[in-house]
Every structure is written in structure tokens, then in C-alpha cells.
Amino acid sequence: MTAPTPHTAPDGPGTASMPPHLAQLLRDGLEAVADEVEQEVRRQVPEYARPVDGTRRAHLRAGVVQALTLFVDHIADPRGRGDAITATYYELGRAEALERRSLDALQSALRVGGLHAWRLMGRTAEELGLDSTVVAALGELAFRTVHEVAEAAAAGYAEARLRDTDELEHRRKRLLDVLLGEAPVPPETVEDLAHGARWPVPRRVAVVALAATPDRRDAERPLAAAGALVDMESRPPRMLVPDPEGAGRFADRTVALALRGRPAAIGPTVPLTEAARSLHWATRALGLMGRGILPRQGVVRCADHLSTLLLHGDEPLLALLRSQALAPLDAASEGQRDRLARTLLAWLLSGGNVPEVAARLHVHPQTVRYRLRQLEKLFGESLHDPGTRLDLILALRAEALRDGEEFGT
């Protein structure tokens, strides 16, 4: 991106005829005026009043001289272009951005310096006895000069900030890729990448996997501002949350608010070096949400569903367990099998308390006892074996989750 082209002078008072010797007279006194303007800026603008390094002081002096030169050049040729001078201010604006300073100080210096320079040069115009039309034209040229250099500085500042933001985003995504990669990364490498990305290194993290929704990047800005590393382009979109269980409960509050109802799964909180593991379980949970095994909507915390994630950690093995452990139920009719399975799971989870099973299933206790006698016939003595009971609980719970019974679907 290049510096903006200065506006040409408009027709009107700004084109009033200037005395031929005025430009040269002002040019001859330019250094003295520059001294006074620099002193006034340093007196009125706090950022320049404090001791500054040699480079910034040189920039201030160069800026004052260049702006005064542009003003005199406009007097010599009101329709002239000051590309080289406005390019200087463009670079001054860029320098402020690259040093991560606000543009306010430079803009204040322009206003203060421009006003003081006009007072000094206006006094010269009065001493020469110039008529009011010429003085008015000089005033317009002075304001035009300040506007041009301020516009150039703002353009340079904006361009540098944009590039800086793009570079910072690139570095943060690079850091996220490294942290979530499968290959181990030395701590010093993480420290270096985090420093370049301006990201404080936390002790523990959690990874959030988001449901892919077209054109929904609205969550990225607030979450990134809150310290998360965000990549909405990955599949699924993901973010790494620092210290989710520390003060503020980032993962519970900020994520839910920023996502505005978008389905998401928050992986377990782990040390930073194990971030990939948190991503693995968050992605697994998001898949289970899509299948209705976990709640389909809202933000699901893996920490609240560890047994479900464990059950579905190996789907083929889970299918084998269900097939083997629940084989005796295949002897019952389809409708009867479902009633017996739900009764058996409730009985196992209640510790054999018949009234509790009846209340849970909304049936009479005698109905529960009848079904238990049927189950005794199907399973025999194995129904009282602790190992078999554990297998049955796992298999029956997996079947209930698959059918959506836990979430009323």
C-alpha cells in the first residue's frame, strides 16, 4: 500500500494570487519557525514533553520541517502536489503503529504545531501588509497542509496496524497448530512462539470444538480478545482456552456467551503439553452430540460426561460388549426386550431396590418383581456375578444413550 495522493487545491480563495517573494521569504525563515514549533509541541503534547529517544525526536523534527515545507510549497504553487512530504508522514504514522503507540500523540502534535506555525507565519504576512484576501488564502493553505499530512499519517498507521493484526493472527494460528499437533514440542519452542504471538503461556488449557456453521465467525473476536487461540477455518472449528478452571471460569461463561447457542464441546482441562488430548475428546464429544448420544444443543463439558466418552472410546469394542452381555435378552420378544432392558438397568443402578425401580419406571412394584423373575430365567446365576453386572451396566447404559432415553429425545 502506498501513501495517499494529496488533494489538489480547490478553486476559490485558496487560489488567490500570492506575492512572488512570499514563498522564498518564508522558506528562508523556515528553520527558525521549525525551532519554535518543535518547542511548542514539546510543551503542549505530553508524549513529546517527556524525554524521548533520539529516533522519535528526529521524527518530530523531520515532521515539523516537512509540514512547513509543504505549506511553503503550496504558497509557491497552490495546485502543486507534495507526494514526497506526505509520504514522510505516511511513514511516521506507520512507525507509531509498529511501536504499538496510539496515533493520538502524533495527531495532537499536528494540531498544535499547525496552529502555532500559522500564528508565526501569519505574523509575517501582517508585517508585509498583505491584504485580507491573501491572508485568508494563506489560512486555507495552512489548514489544507495540516489535513494532508494528518490524512497521510492516519493512512500509514492504519496500514501498519492491519498488517500487524494479520501477522499476529497468523502467528497465533501457527502456535495453535503446534500445540494441537501430535508431535511433542520442546517447552522453549512453545515459549518462543507464544512470545511472538503475544500470548501468555498458561499452565493448563482446554480445547473447544465447535459445530461447523456457515458464515459464523462472530464468536472469534470476543474469544480471541479474552485470550483464546481461535481457528474457525479448521474442521471442526476449534479454540484453545487458557486456564479454564481458574478465576472467571472462562470456559463456562465466556464461551457460552460468545457462541450464542452454537453447539460446542469443551474438552477436559489438561496441562498445556497435552492440549491435543483435550482436542481429541472435545471432537469425540461433538460427534456424539451430533448423534444425539450427548445433548445436541448448547455447550457440553466433557468433564461432565466422562463415562459416556469412555463407553464410546472404541465403538467396535462397545458393540461387541453389547452383543455379548445382552445376548440373553434376544430370547424375549421385541417389545418385551425393551421393557426388560430398562428394568434391568434401573435395578442394577438402584442396588436392587424394587420400590426405587418402580418409581423410576412409573410402574407398580409388583410389575418390577414380575420382570425380575423373567430376567432371572434369562440370565440365571450370572445376574448376581459382580463382573457380569458391570458389563451389563455398561452395555445397557450405552443402549439407553443410543436410544436417547437419558435426554428425553
C-alpha positions in Angstrom: 0.0 0.0 0.0 1.4 3.4 -0.9 0.9 6.8 0.7 -2.3 8.7 -0.4 -2.1 11.3 -3.1 -2.6 14.8 -1.7 -5.8 16.6 -2.8 -5.4 19.4 -5.3 -6.3 22.8 -4.2 -9.9 23.8 -4.8 -10.9 26.8 -6.8 -11.8 29.8 -4.7 -9.9 31.9 -2.1 -7.1 29.3 -1.8 -6.1 30.3 -5.4 -5.7 34.0 -4.6 -2.6 35.5 -6.2 0.4 35.3 -3.8 3.2 37.9 -3.8 6.0 36.3 -5.7 8.6 36.8 -3.0 6.4 35.5 -0.1 7.3 31.8 -0.5 11.0 32.5 -0.6 10.8 34.8 2.4 9.0 32.1 4.4 11.4 29.4 3.2 14.4 31.5 4.4 13.0 31.6 7.9 11.7 28.1 7.9 14.4 26.6 10.3 13.7 29.3 12.9 10.0 28.7 12.7 10.6 24.9 13.0 12.5 25.5 16.2 9.6 27.4 17.8 7.0 24.9 16.5 9.0 22.0 17.9 9.3 23.7 21.3 5.6 24.4 21.3 4.7 20.8 20.5 7.1 19.5 23.2 5.5 22.0 25.7 1.8 21.1 24.9 1.8 17.4 23.9 2.7 15.2 27.0 4.1 12.3 24.9 6.7 14.6 23.4 7.3 16.6 26.6 8.8 13.6 28.2 12.4 12.6 27.4 12.2 10.6 24.1 14.8 8.6 22.3 16.8 10.0 19.5 14.8 8.4 16.8 11.5 9.7 17.9 12.9 13.2 18.4 14.4 13.1 14.9 11.0 12.1 13.6 9.4 15.0 15.4 11.9 17.5 13.9 11.6 16.0 10.4 7.8 16.1 10.6 7.8 19.7 11.6 10.2 20.7 8.8 8.4 18.7 6.2 5.0 20.1 7.1 6.3 23.7 7.0 8.0 22.9 3.7 4.7 21.6 2.2 2.9 24.7 3.4 5.5 27.0 1.7 5.4 24.8 -1.5 1.7 25.3 -1.6 2.2 29.1 -1.4 4.6 28.9 -4.3 2.2 26.7 -6.3 -1.3 26.2 -4.7 -2.0 23.4 -7.2 1.2 21.6 -6.5 1.5 18.1 -5.1 3.5 17.2 -2.1 3.8 13.4 -2.6 7.3 13.1 -1.1 6.4 15.1 2.0 3.1 13.3 2.6 5.0 10.0 2.1 7.1 11.1 5.1 4.0 11.4 7.3 2.8 8.1 6.0 5.9 6.6 7.3 5.6 8.5 10.6 2.2 7.0 11.0 3.5 3.5 10.3 6.3 4.0 12.8 3.8 4.9 15.6 1.8 1.7 14.8 4.9 -0.5 14.6 6.0 0.8 18.0 2.4 0.0 19.3 1.7 3.5 20.2 -1.5 5.4 19.8 -1.9 7.8 16.9 -3.3 10.4 19.2 0.0 11.9 20.1 1.1 12.5 16.5 -2.3 13.9 15.6 -2.2 16.3 18.6 1.3 17.4 17.6 0.0 18.2 14.1 -2.9 20.3 15.5 -0.7 22.2 18.0 2.2 22.6 15.5 -0.1 23.7 12.7 -1.8 26.3 14.8 1.5 27.7 16.2 3.1 27.7 12.7 0.2 29.7 11.3 0.5 32.2 14.1 4.2 32.7 13.3 3.8 32.9 9.6 0.6 34.9 9.8 2.5 37.5 11.8 5.0 37.7 8.8 2.1 38.1 6.4 0.8 41.0 8.5 4.2 42.7 8.7 4.3 42.6 4.9 1.0 44.4 4.7 -0.8 41.7 2.7 -4.5 42.3 2.0 -7.2 40.2 3.7 -7.8 38.1 0.6 -4.2 36.8 0.6 -4.2 36.3 4.4 -7.5 34.2 4.1 -5.9 32.2 1.3 -2.8 31.5 3.4 -5.1 30.3 6.2 -6.8 27.9 3.9 -3.5 26.6 2.7 -2.4 26.1 6.3 -5.4 24.0 7.1 -5.1 22.1 3.8 -1.5 21.3 4.8 -2.4 20.0 8.2 -5.2 17.9 6.7 -3.0 16.4 4.1 -0.2 15.3 6.5 -2.7 14.1 9.1 -4.5 12.1 6.5 -1.2 10.5 5.3 -0.2 9.7 8.9 -3.6 8.1 9.5 -3.3 6.0 6.3 0.2 4.8 7.3 -0.9 4.0 10.8 -4.0 2.0 9.6 -1.9 0.1 7.0 0.7 -0.9 9.6 -2.0 -1.9 12.1 -3.7 -4.0 9.5 -0.5 -5.8 8.6 0.4 -6.2 12.3 -3.0 -7.7 13.1 -2.8 -10.1 10.1 0.7 -11.2 11.2 -0.4 -11.6 14.8 -3.3 -13.7 13.7 -1.0 -15.8 11.5 1.4 -16.3 14.5 -1.4 -17.3 16.8 -2.8 -19.9 14.4 0.7 -21.2 13.9 1.1 -21.6 17.7 -2.3 -23.3 17.9 -1.3 -25.8 15.2 1.9 -26.6 17.1 0.1 -27.0 20.4 -2.6 -29.3 18.9 -0.2 -31.3 16.8 0.7 -34.9 17.6 4.4 -34.4 17.7 5.9 -33.3 21.1 7.2 -29.7 21.2 10.0 -28.6 23.4 8.9 -26.0 26.0 11.4 -23.4 24.8 9.8 -23.6 21.3 6.4 -23.0 22.8 7.8 -20.1 24.8 9.3 -18.5 21.6 6.2 -19.0 19.5 4.0 -17.7 22.3 6.2 -14.6 22.8 5.9 -13.8 19.1 2.2 -14.3 19.2 1.9 -12.1 22.3 0.1 -14.9 24.2 0.9 -15.5 27.9 1.7 -19.2 28.4 -0.8 -20.8 30.8 -0.2 -23.9 32.9 -3.5 -25.7 31.9 -5.8 -25.4 29.0 -9.0 -26.9 27.5 -9.8 -27.2 23.8 -13.3 -26.3 22.5 -14.6 -28.0 19.3 -17.4 -26.1 17.6 -20.2 -27.3 15.3 -19.4 -26.2 11.8 -21.9 -23.4 10.9 -21.6 -21.5 7.6 -20.6 -17.8 7.9 -20.5 -17.8 11.7 -17.2 -16.1 12.8 -18.9 -13.8 15.2 -17.6 -15.8 18.2 -13.9 -15.4 17.1 -13.4 -11.7 18.1 -14.6 -11.8 21.8 -12.9 -15.1 22.5 -9.6 -14.1 20.9 -9.8 -10.8 22.9 -10.3 -12.9 26.1 -7.1 -14.8 25.4 -8.3 -17.9 23.5 -6.4 -19.1 20.4 -9.0 -19.5 17.8 -9.1 -21.2 14.4 -12.5 -21.0 12.7 -11.1 -22.4 9.4 -10.3 -25.8 10.7 -12.7 -28.7 10.6 -14.2 -28.7 13.2 -13.6 -25.1 14.2 -11.6 -25.1 17.4 -10.2 -22.9 20.1 -7.7 -23.3 22.9 -8.9 -21.7 26.2 -6.2 -20.8 28.8 -6.7 -21.7 32.5 -10.4 -22.6 32.0 -10.9 -23.6 35.7 -9.1 -20.5 37.1 -10.7 -17.2 38.2 -13.6 -16.3 36.0 -14.4 -19.8 34.7 -13.6 -18.7 31.1 -14.9 -21.9 29.6 -18.3 -21.8 31.3 -19.2 -18.2 30.9 -17.3 -16.5 28.1 -17.5 -19.4 25.6 -21.3 -19.9 26.1 -22.0 -16.2 25.7 -19.8 -15.7 22.7 -21.2 -18.8 20.9 -24.8 -17.6 21.3 -26.3 -21.1 21.3 -23.9 -22.6 18.8 -23.3 -26.3 19.7 -19.8 -26.9 21.2 -17.9 -29.4 23.3 -15.3 -28.4 25.8 -12.5 -30.9 26.2 -11.0 -31.9 29.6 -8.7 -29.5 31.3 -5.1 -30.7 30.8 -1.6 -29.4 31.0 -0.6 -27.3 28.1 1.6 -30.1 26.7 -1.4 -32.3 26.5 -3.7 -29.9 24.5 -4.0 -32.4 21.7 -5.6 -34.9 24.1 -8.2 -32.3 25.1 -8.9 -31.7 21.4 -9.4 -35.4 20.8 -12.1 -35.8 23.4 -13.8 -32.5 22.5 -14.0 -33.7 18.9 -15.3 -37.0 20.1 -17.9 -35.4 22.3 -19.0 -33.1 19.4 -19.6 -36.2 17.2 -21.7 -37.8 20.0 -23.7 -34.6 20.2 -24.5 -34.8 16.5 -25.7 -38.4 17.0 -27.9 -37.4 20.0 -25.9 -39.5 22.4 -24.9 -36.3 24.2 -27.2 -33.2 24.2 -27.4 -31.8 20.8 -27.6 -28.1 21.8 -25.6 -25.8 24.0 -22.1 -26.2 25.4 -21.2 -29.7 26.6 -18.4 -30.2 29.1 -16.5 -33.4 28.6 -15.8 -33.5 32.3 -19.5 -34.0 32.9 -19.7 -37.0 30.6 -16.5 -39.0 31.1 -18.3 -42.3 31.4 -20.2 -41.7 28.1 -16.9 -40.8 26.4 -15.2 -43.8 27.8 -18.0 -46.1 26.6 -17.7 -44.7 23.1 -14.0 -44.5 23.0 -13.9 -47.7 21.0 -17.2 -48.2 19.1 -16.5 -51.7 17.7 -15.5 -52.9 21.1 -18.6 -51.4 22.6 -20.8 -53.1 20.0 -19.1 -56.4 20.9 -19.7 -55.8 24.6 -23.4 -55.0 24.0 -23.9 -58.1 21.8 -22.2 -60.4 24.3 -23.5 -59.1 27.5 -27.1 -58.6 26.3 -27.4 -61.8 24.3 -29.9 -63.4 26.8 -32.4 -60.7 26.1 -32.6 -61.8 22.5 -34.8 -64.6 23.6 -37.6 -62.1 24.5 -39.9 -60.5 22.0 -39.1 -57.0 20.7 -41.5 -55.1 23.0 -40.7 -57.3 26.0 -37.0 -56.9 25.4 -37.1 -53.1 25.7 -39.1 -53.3 29.0 -36.8 -55.9 30.5 -33.7 -53.9 29.4 -34.9 -50.7 31.1 -36.0 -52.6 34.2 -32.6 -54.4 34.4 -30.6 -51.2 34.1 -32.8 -49.4 36.7 -32.5 -52.4 39.1 -28.7 -52.5 38.7 -28.3 -48.7 39.2 -30.6 -48.7 42.3 -28.8 -51.5 44.0 -31.7 -53.9 43.8 -34.2 -51.5 45.5 -37.6 -52.6 44.0 -39.6 -49.5 45.2 -37.0 -47.2 43.7 -37.1 -49.1 40.4 -40.8 -48.8 40.3 -40.7 -45.1 41.0 -38.1 -44.6 38.3 -40.1 -46.5 35.7 -43.5 -45.3 36.8 -44.9 -48.8 37.3 -46.2 -50.9 40.2 -43.6 -52.7 42.4 -45.3 -56.0 41.6 -44.7 -55.3 37.9 -41.0 -54.9 38.7 -40.9 -58.2 40.6 -42.6 -60.0 37.7 -40.0 -58.6 35.3 -37.1 -59.5 37.6 -38.3 -63.1 37.7 -38.2 -63.1 33.9 -34.7 -61.7 33.9 -33.6 -64.4 36.4 -34.8 -67.1 33.9 -32.9 -65.4 31.1 -29.6 -64.7 32.8 -29.6 -67.3 35.6 -26.9 -67.1 38.3 -24.7 -64.8 36.2 -27.1 -62.0 37.1 -25.5 -62.0 40.6 -21.9 -62.0 39.4 -20.2 -58.6 40.0 -18.2 -58.8 36.7 -21.3 -59.6 34.7 -23.2 -56.8 36.5 -20.6 -54.3 35.4 -20.7 -55.5 31.8 -24.5 -55.2 31.9 -24.5 -51.7 33.3 -22.0 -50.6 30.6 -23.9 -52.3 27.8 -27.4 -51.2 28.9 -26.2 -47.6 29.5 -24.7 -47.5 26.0 -28.0 -48.8 24.6 -30.0 -46.2 26.6 -27.7 -43.4 25.3 -28.1 -44.6 21.8 -31.9 -44.5 22.1 -31.8 -41.0 23.6 -33.5 -42.0 26.7 -31.2 -40.1 29.0 -32.0 -36.8 27.3 -35.7 -37.3 26.5 -35.2 -37.5 22.7 
